[in-house]
C-alpha cells in the first residue's frame, strides 16, 4: 500500500482486515512484568561537549520531550503526543537505537522501577508447549500474525518517511492498549537493533508514578562498538531546579553509580 497518499481511516480499515477474522482479533497475548528495582535506560545526544549542556539543564530534560516538539509519528506516538521510550536492563540497546554519531557526547539517562511494571508484549517469542498450545494450525496462524507484528514494530523508518509509523501506532493503541495500572503499565516491543531485546514505552504520567530518576551518565561515542565511556555523571537538582553534575571519583558518583570503574 502507498500509505503516503491514503487517509488514516483507509489505513485503519486495511489493518483491521489483516489482523481480524470475522471482526475478532485472535492472538495469544503475552503479559509480562519487570520486577521492582529493574533499570530502564534512555539516551539523548547532547549539543557539543559543554557541561552543563543546553539539552540537559532541568529535570524535564531527563524525561519525555514536551508534546509541542513532537511533530512526527513515532513508533507508538502520534504527532503532538509525547511518550517515554526506554530500554530495560541493557543500556547498549538504547545507544544503538538512538544512533549516537561517532565523536558525539550523549546522556545515558537511568531510571529505576519503584514497583513491579506490567507490560503488554507485542511480537514476542513464544514457547507454545509452556502455554499448553499443541495445535499446529493454531501455532501457524499465530506465527503469521506475530511475524507481521514483529516486522511492523521493527520497521527501520528513515527521515521523511515517519508517516509509516502510523501503522504501528494504530496497532498499539487499538489492539494492545489494556486498562492502565490495572492490566498494563507500558508497551513492550522488539528492539529495531537487537531483536532479542525489547523496548518499553510509557505514557508520561505512568512513567512518573513507576520510575525513579537516578540520573545520567555523560559519555562520548569513541568507537564503532557500544562501550560506554563515561566523562561525568548527572544526579540531583539545585534549589533553582538546575541539574547537578559530578566528576568521576566523587563521593556522589561512588554512591549513586558505584558500577562505574
C-alpha positions in Angstrom: 0.0 0.0 0.0 1.1 3.6 -0.7 0.5 4.8 2.8 1.6 8.3 2.0 -1.5 9.0 -0.1 -4.0 7.1 2.0 -6.3 8.6 4.6 -5.9 7.4 8.2 -9.3 5.8 8.0 -8.4 3.8 4.9 -5.1 2.7 6.6 -7.0 1.6 9.7 -9.5 -0.4 7.7 -6.7 -2.3 6.0 -5.1 -3.0 9.4 -8.3 -4.4 10.7 -8.7 -6.5 7.6 -5.2 -8.1 8.2 -5.5 -8.6 11.9 -9.1 -9.7 12.5 -11.2 -12.7 11.5 -15.0 -12.1 11.5 -14.4 -9.0 13.5 -12.2 -10.7 16.2 -8.5 -10.2 16.9 -7.3 -13.8 17.6 -3.8 -13.7 19.0 -2.1 -15.3 22.0 -1.3 -12.2 24.1 1.6 -12.3 26.5 1.6 -10.0 29.5 4.9 -9.9 31.3 6.5 -7.8 34.1 9.7 -6.3 35.2 10.4 -6.5 38.9 10.9 -3.6 41.3 14.5 -2.3 41.0 14.8 -3.0 37.3 16.9 -0.3 35.5 15.4 1.4 32.4 17.6 3.5 30.1 17.1 6.3 27.6 19.7 8.1 25.6 19.9 11.7 24.3 22.5 13.2 22.0 24.0 16.4 23.5 24.7 19.6 21.8 28.5 19.6 22.0 30.8 18.7 24.9 29.9 21.7 27.2 28.6 20.6 30.7 26.1 21.7 31.8 24.6 21.2 28.4 21.7 23.2 26.9 20.0 19.9 26.1 20.2 18.7 29.7 19.7 21.5 32.1 16.5 20.9 34.1 14.6 17.9 35.4 12.1 17.8 32.5 15.1 17.3 30.1 15.6 13.9 31.7 12.1 12.7 30.8 9.9 12.6 27.7 10.1 15.6 25.3 7.4 18.3 25.5 4.5 17.4 23.2 4.8 20.6 21.2 8.2 19.4 19.9 6.7 16.1 18.7 6.0 16.9 15.1 6.1 13.4 13.5 4.7 10.0 14.1 6.9 7.8 16.3 6.9 4.0 16.8 3.9 4.4 19.2 3.0 8.1 19.2 1.0 10.4 17.1 2.3 13.9 16.3 2.0 16.1 19.4 1.8 13.0 21.6 4.8 12.6 23.9 5.7 9.2 25.3 8.7 7.9 27.2 10.7 5.4 25.2 13.1 3.3 27.2 15.1 0.1 27.1 15.2 -2.2 30.2 18.3 -3.9 31.6 20.7 -3.5 28.6 21.9 0.1 28.1 23.8 -0.7 24.9 20.5 -1.4 23.1 19.3 2.2 23.6 22.5 3.6 22.3 22.1 1.6 19.2 18.5 2.7 18.8 19.4 6.4 19.1 22.3 6.1 16.6 24.8 8.4 18.5 27.2 9.8 15.9 30.9 9.0 16.3 32.6 11.5 18.5 29.4 13.0 19.9 28.5 13.4 23.5 25.4 11.8 24.9 23.4 11.4 28.1 22.5 7.9 29.1 19.6 8.5 31.4 18.8 5.9 34.1 15.5 5.2 35.8 14.7 2.5 38.4 11.4 0.8 38.8 9.7 1.8 42.1 7.3 -1.1 41.8 6.6 -4.1 39.5 5.9 -2.9 36.0 3.4 -4.8 33.9 3.9 -4.8 30.1 1.8 -5.9 27.2 4.4 -7.6 24.8 3.9 -7.1 21.1 5.6 -9.5 18.8 7.1 -11.7 21.5 8.8 -15.1 21.1 6.6 -18.0 22.0 7.1 -21.2 23.9 3.9 -22.9 22.8 4.5 -26.0 24.9 4.7 -24.0 28.1 1.4 -22.3 27.1 -0.2 -25.7 26.5 -0.8 -25.0 22.9 -0.2 -28.1 20.7 -2.4 -27.4 17.7 -0.2 -27.0 14.7 -2.9 -24.9 13.0 -3.2 -22.6 16.0 0.6 -22.2 16.1 0.8 -21.4 12.4 -2.0 -18.8 12.4 -0.5 -17.1 15.5 3.0 -17.2 14.0 1.8 -15.5 10.8 0.2 -12.6 12.8 3.2 -12.5 15.2 5.7 -12.2 12.3 3.6 -9.4 10.8 3.7 -7.5 14.1 7.4 -8.0 14.6 8.1 -6.7 11.1 5.9 -3.6 11.7 7.4 -2.8 15.1 10.9 -3.4 13.9 10.5 -1.3 10.7 13.5 0.9 10.1 11.9 4.2 9.2 14.1 7.0 7.7 13.9 10.7 7.9 11.0 12.0 5.8 9.0 8.7 6.0 8.0 8.9 9.6 4.3 8.7 8.5 5.0 4.9 8.1 4.8 4.7 11.9 1.1 5.4 11.7 0.7 1.6 11.3 2.5 0.5 14.5 0.9 3.4 16.4 -2.6 2.4 15.4 -1.9 -1.3 16.2 -0.6 -0.5 19.7 -3.5 1.8 20.6 -6.2 -0.4 19.0 -5.1 -3.9 19.9 -2.6 -3.7 22.8 -3.9 -0.9 25.0 -5.3 -2.6 28.1 -6.5 -0.8 31.2 -3.5 1.2 32.5 -2.3 0.4 36.0 -4.8 -2.5 36.2 -3.6 -4.8 33.5 -0.9 -2.9 31.7 1.6 -0.2 32.7 3.5 0.1 29.4 4.0 -1.5 26.0 7.0 -3.7 25.1 8.0 -4.4 21.6 11.2 -5.8 19.8 14.2 -3.6 19.5 15.0 -2.5 16.0 18.7 -3.0 16.5 18.6 -6.2 18.7 15.7 -8.5 18.0 16.4 -10.5 21.2 15.8 -7.4 23.4 12.7 -5.3 23.9 12.0 -1.6 24.2 9.4 -0.4 26.7 7.2 2.6 26.1 5.4 4.5 28.9 2.7 7.2 28.9 4.3 10.1 30.8 2.0 10.0 33.9 2.6 6.3 34.4 6.3 6.7 33.9 6.5 9.4 36.6 4.5 7.2 39.0 6.5 4.0 38.4 10.0 5.2 37.6 12.6 6.9 39.8 15.1 9.1 38.0 18.5 8.1 39.2 20.5 10.5 37.0 22.6 10.2 33.8 26.0 9.1 32.6 27.6 11.7 30.3 29.6 9.8 27.7 31.2 10.1 24.4 30.9 7.8 21.4 34.6 6.9 20.8 34.4 3.7 18.7 32.1 1.7 16.5 31.2 -0.6 19.4 28.8 0.3 22.2 31.4 0.7 25.0 30.1 3.3 27.4 32.9 5.8 28.0 31.8 7.9 31.0 33.1 11.5 31.4 31.0 12.6 34.4 27.6 12.0 35.9 24.4 14.0 36.5 22.5 13.5 39.7 20.1 15.7 41.6 19.0 19.3 41.2 19.7 22.6 43.0 17.2 24.9 44.5 16.6 26.5 41.2 15.9 23.2 39.5 19.1 23.0 37.6 20.8 19.6 37.0 23.9 18.9 39.1 26.9 17.3 37.5 29.7 15.4 39.4 33.2 14.3 38.5 34.2 10.6 38.3 35.6 9.5 41.6 33.4 11.9 43.6 31.6 10.6 46.7 28.2 11.1 44.9 29.4 9.1 41.8 30.6 6.3 44.0 27.3 6.3 46.0 24.8 6.6 43.1 26.7 4.8 40.3 29.2 2.5 42.0 29.4 0.3 38.9 31.5 2.9 37.1 35.1 1.8 37.2 
